[in-house]
Amino acid sequence: MDKPKDLVIQTRGLSKSFGDVQALQALDLRVPKHSIVGFLGPNGAGKSTTIKLLLGLIRPTAGSGTVFGMDIVRESTEIRKRVGYLPQAPRFYDEMTAREVLRFTAHFFFSAPKEAIEHRIDEMLDLVGLSSKADRATKGFSGGERQRLGIAQAQINDPDLLILDEPAAALDPMGRMAVLQIMEQLRQRTTIFYSTHILDDVQRVSDRVVILNHGQLVAQGPIETLLHSDDGIVYSLLLQGDTVDAYARLEAQPWVSGVHSEPVNGHVRWRVAVTDERVAQAQLLRLVLDSDGVDVLDFGREELELENVFVQLMRKENGHVS
């Protein structure tokens, strides 16, 4: 359990209603310092509502929350001085250059000498790979360049917390990779809390995840914990032919805790949960192959992907049994 002094964001029972619509229900959220936290959930899950509450843009119906230990209602102005925010679709004055955009933003935060501000602007342009386009009008920027400029703008005040709303949603693979690399570079300088629906990106760059559904917290914690199967060690086999004898052989083994079978394009997929990995490696495949009339098309230890875990959680929350 994270200690309160190590948390950048903490909420207790945070809730928000809009008339009869409960957008967020009793959210207990914990975001540790210097973590990269992927904030997941389907459309309408409550992600945008949560971000607006944390930034003090709307007031909670119930519950409380703190950012840097400061109350999100009473001290929202002080909180925002230490937060950088990137909206889903950042907008700029088309005739302004990237340098002018950052200079304009910097004057809201700094009263430093002009040379110091210009140095900071150059540093941010270099961070996001826009130094060569610093003096071009933003109206000619691609989607990826606009997102990178948005990150530079959000980071201009050297914030202790960076909140990004779908930072790579509309980008091509190269643009997404560039944004993820920037986030990795910023890991040591700030805490990053970002909403997204691109699960591969979350698994690639994040160390923690928070999942909402219908305004309720479904899961939160380190990614490696979430990706640990409730079934323990699981092997996957794709089979064809008569599997009855092989199934009976496996079920009789004391180190097999369960066999789940499902049809796959005219074949059958088994998920075999085992309690002893060493024995399973030595015997599992041999037991199946020794059975008459069955062919093994694919075999290996199952490595969970975040997308699979997410789908399973959503099915469970929505009342579907997998």
C-alpha positions in Angstrom: 0.0 0.0 0.0 1.4 3.4 -1.0 2.0 5.8 1.9 0.1 9.2 1.7 3.3 11.2 1.5 4.3 9.2 -1.6 1.1 10.0 -3.4 0.6 12.8 -5.9 -3.1 12.1 -6.3 -5.4 10.6 -3.7 -9.2 10.6 -3.7 -11.7 9.1 -1.2 -15.2 8.4 -2.2 -15.0 11.0 -5.0 -18.3 11.2 -6.8 -20.0 13.4 -9.3 -23.6 13.5 -10.5 -25.1 15.6 -13.4 -28.8 15.6 -12.5 -29.9 12.0 -12.4 -26.8 10.8 -14.1 -24.1 9.4 -11.8 -20.9 10.1 -13.8 -18.5 9.0 -11.0 -19.1 6.8 -8.0 -17.1 6.7 -4.9 -13.7 6.7 -6.5 -10.7 5.9 -4.3 -7.7 6.7 -6.5 -4.0 6.6 -5.7 -1.2 7.9 -8.0 2.3 7.6 -6.6 5.2 10.1 -7.4 7.1 9.5 -10.6 4.8 6.9 -11.9 3.3 6.7 -15.4 -0.3 5.8 -14.9 -2.6 4.7 -17.7 -6.2 5.7 -17.1 -8.5 3.3 -19.0 -12.2 2.8 -19.6 -14.8 2.7 -22.3 -16.5 5.9 -23.5 -18.6 7.3 -20.7 -16.7 5.5 -18.0 -16.0 8.7 -16.1 -12.4 9.5 -17.1 -13.0 13.0 -18.4 -15.1 13.8 -15.3 -12.3 12.6 -13.0 -9.7 14.8 -14.8 -12.0 17.8 -14.5 -12.5 17.2 -10.8 -8.7 16.8 -10.2 -8.1 20.1 -12.0 -10.8 21.9 -10.1 -12.9 22.6 -13.2 -16.0 21.1 -11.7 -16.9 20.4 -8.1 -17.6 16.9 -6.6 -21.0 15.9 -5.5 -19.5 13.8 -2.7 -16.2 12.6 -1.4 -12.8 14.4 -1.5 -9.5 14.5 -3.2 -6.0 15.9 -2.9 -3.2 16.7 -5.4 0.2 17.3 -3.8 -1.7 17.0 -0.5 -3.9 20.1 -1.4 -7.7 19.9 -1.5 -9.0 19.8 -5.1 -11.9 22.2 -4.2 -10.4 24.7 -1.8 -6.9 24.9 -3.3 -7.4 24.2 -7.0 -5.7 27.4 -8.1 -2.5 26.4 -6.2 -2.7 22.9 -7.6 -2.9 24.1 -11.2 0.3 26.1 -10.8 2.1 22.7 -10.5 0.2 20.8 -13.1 0.7 20.6 -16.9 -2.4 19.6 -18.9 -2.8 18.4 -22.5 -6.3 18.2 -23.8 -7.3 15.6 -26.3 -7.1 17.9 -29.3 -4.8 20.9 -28.5 -5.5 24.1 -30.3 -3.2 26.9 -31.2 -3.4 30.2 -33.0 -2.6 29.2 -36.6 -0.4 32.2 -37.3 1.8 31.7 -34.3 5.0 29.7 -34.5 5.8 26.9 -32.1 8.3 29.2 -30.4 5.7 31.9 -30.0 3.1 29.4 -28.6 5.6 28.4 -25.9 6.7 32.0 -25.2 3.0 33.0 -24.8 2.4 30.1 -22.4 5.6 30.7 -20.4 4.6 34.3 -19.5 1.7 32.9 -17.4 4.2 31.0 -15.2 7.5 32.8 -15.2 8.8 36.3 -14.2 12.3 35.2 -15.0 14.7 37.2 -17.3 14.0 36.9 -21.0 17.2 34.9 -21.6 16.0 32.3 -19.0 12.6 32.0 -20.6 14.1 31.6 -24.1 16.4 28.9 -22.7 13.4 27.0 -21.3 11.6 27.3 -24.6 14.6 25.9 -26.5 14.8 23.1 -24.0 11.2 22.1 -24.5 11.4 22.3 -28.3 14.4 20.0 -28.2 12.6 17.6 -25.8 9.7 17.1 -28.3 11.9 17.1 -31.4 10.6 20.4 -32.8 13.7 22.5 -32.8 14.0 22.5 -36.6 10.4 23.7 -36.9 10.4 26.2 -34.0 9.8 29.2 -36.2 7.2 27.7 -38.5 3.5 28.6 -38.2 1.5 25.9 -36.4 -1.2 25.8 -39.1 1.2 23.7 -41.2 1.9 21.2 -38.4 0.9 17.5 -38.7 -1.2 15.9 -36.0 1.8 14.3 -34.4 3.7 17.6 -34.4 0.7 19.4 -32.8 0.5 16.7 -30.1 4.2 17.1 -29.4 3.9 20.9 -29.2 1.0 20.4 -26.8 3.2 18.3 -24.6 5.9 21.0 -24.7 3.3 23.6 -23.8 2.0 21.4 -20.9 5.6 20.9 -19.7 6.8 24.5 -20.0 6.3 25.3 -16.3 8.3 22.1 -15.3 5.2 20.7 -13.6 5.2 18.1 -10.8 2.2 16.4 -12.5 1.4 16.0 -16.1 -2.2 15.1 -17.1 -2.6 14.0 -20.7 -6.0 13.3 -22.3 -5.7 10.7 -25.1 -2.2 12.0 -26.0 -1.7 9.6 -29.0 -5.3 8.8 -30.0 -5.4 10.2 -33.5 -1.7 9.5 -34.4 -0.1 7.1 -36.8 2.3 4.5 -35.4 5.3 6.7 -35.8 3.6 9.6 -34.2 2.5 7.4 -31.3 6.0 6.1 -30.8 7.4 9.7 -30.7 4.8 10.6 -28.0 5.6 7.5 -25.9 9.3 8.2 -26.1 8.7 11.7 -24.8 6.7 10.3 -21.9 9.5 7.9 -21.1 12.0 10.8 -21.1 9.8 12.8 -18.7 9.5 9.9 -16.2 12.3 11.1 -13.9 11.1 14.7 -14.0 7.4 14.4 -13.2 4.4 12.1 -12.6 2.3 11.3 -15.6 -1.4 10.5 -15.4 -3.0 10.0 -18.9 -6.2 8.7 -20.3 -6.1 6.5 -23.3 -7.9 3.6 -25.1 -4.7 2.3 -26.8 -4.0 -0.6 -24.6 -0.7 -1.6 -26.3 0.7 1.8 -25.5 -0.3 1.5 -21.8 1.5 -1.9 -21.5 4.6 -0.5 -23.3 5.2 2.7 -21.3 3.1 2.6 -18.0 4.0 1.1 -14.7 0.5 1.4 -13.2 -3.0 1.3 -14.5 -6.4 2.5 -13.4 -9.6 1.1 -15.0 -13.1 2.7 -14.7 -16.4 1.4 -16.0 -19.8 3.1 -15.7 -18.2 5.6 -13.2 -16.9 2.8 -10.9 -13.4 1.8 -10.2 -12.8 -1.7 -11.6 -9.0 -2.1 -10.9 -5.9 -0.2 -10.1 -2.3 -1.0 -9.3 1.0 -2.1 -10.9 0.6 -3.5 -14.4 2.5 -6.7 -13.5 0.0 -7.4 -10.8 -2.9 -6.9 -13.1 -1.4 -9.1 -15.7 -0.9 -12.0 -13.2 -3.5 -14.6 -14.1 -5.9 -15.6 -11.3 -5.4 -19.2 -12.6 -1.7 -19.0 -11.8 0.6 -20.7 -14.5 -1.4 -21.4 -17.6 -0.4 -23.3 -20.8 -2.3 -22.9 -24.1 -2.7 -25.7 -26.6 -4.4 -25.5 -30.0 -5.6 -29.0 -31.0 -7.4 -30.9 -33.7 -8.8 -34.4 -33.8 -10.3 -36.6 -31.1 -9.3 -34.9 -27.8 -11.4 -37.0 -25.4 -8.6 -39.3 -24.3 -6.1 -36.4 -23.9 -8.5 -34.4 -21.9 -9.1 -37.3 -19.4 -5.3 -37.9 -19.1 -4.7 -34.2 -18.2 -7.6 -34.0 -15.7 -6.2 -37.0 -13.8 -2.8 -35.3 -13.2 -2.4 -33.9 -9.6 -0.5 -30.9 -10.9 -3.3 -29.8 -13.3 -5.7 -27.5 -11.5 -8.1 -27.0 -14.4 -8.6 -27.3 -18.1 -10.8 -24.8 -20.0 -11.8 -25.7 -23.5 -13.2 -23.5 -26.3 -13.7 -23.9 -30.1 -11.4 -21.9 -32.4 -12.1 -22.0 -36.2 -12.8 -25.7 -36.4 -10.1 -26.6 -33.8 -10.1 -26.5 -30.0 -8.1 -24.3 -27.7 -7.2 -25.6 -24.2 -6.1 -23.4 -21.3 -4.4 -25.7 -18.8 -3.8 -24.3 -15.4 -1.0 -26.0 -13.5 0.4 -25.9 -10.0 3.9 -27.2 -10.8 5.6 -25.5 -13.8 8.6 -27.8 -13.8 6.5 -30.9 -14.1 4.2 -29.3 -16.6 7.2 -28.4 -18.9 8.4 -32.0 -18.7 5.1 -33.9 -19.1 2.2 -31.8 -20.4 2.9 -31.8 -24.1 4.0 -35.5 -24.0 0.8 -36.6 -22.3 -1.3 -35.0 -25.1 0.9 -36.3 -27.9 0.7 -39.8 -26.5 -3.0 -39.8 -27.0 -4.3 -41.4 -30.2 -6.1 -39.2 -32.8 -5.1 -35.7 -31.6 -2.6 -33.3 -33.2 -1.1 -30.3 -31.4 -1.0 -27.2 -33.7 0.3 -24.8 -31.1 1.7 -25.0 -27.6 3.2 -22.5 -25.1 2.9 -20.8 -21.8 0.3 -18.1 -21.8 1.5 -14.6 -21.4 -1.4 -12.3 -20.6 -1.9 -9.1 -22.6 -3.5 -6.0 -21.1 -6.1 -6.1 -23.8 -7.2 -9.6 -22.7 -7.3 -8.6 -19.1 -9.3 -5.4 -19.9 -11.9 -7.3 -22.0 -12.3 -9.9 -19.2 -12.8 -7.2 -16.6 -15.4 -5.4 -18.7 -17.3 -8.6 -19.4 -17.3 -9.4 -15.7 -18.5 -5.9 -14.8 -21.2 -6.0 -17.5 -22.5 -9.3 -16.3 -21.1 -11.5 -19.0 -19.4 -14.8 -18.1 -16.3 -15.6 -20.2 
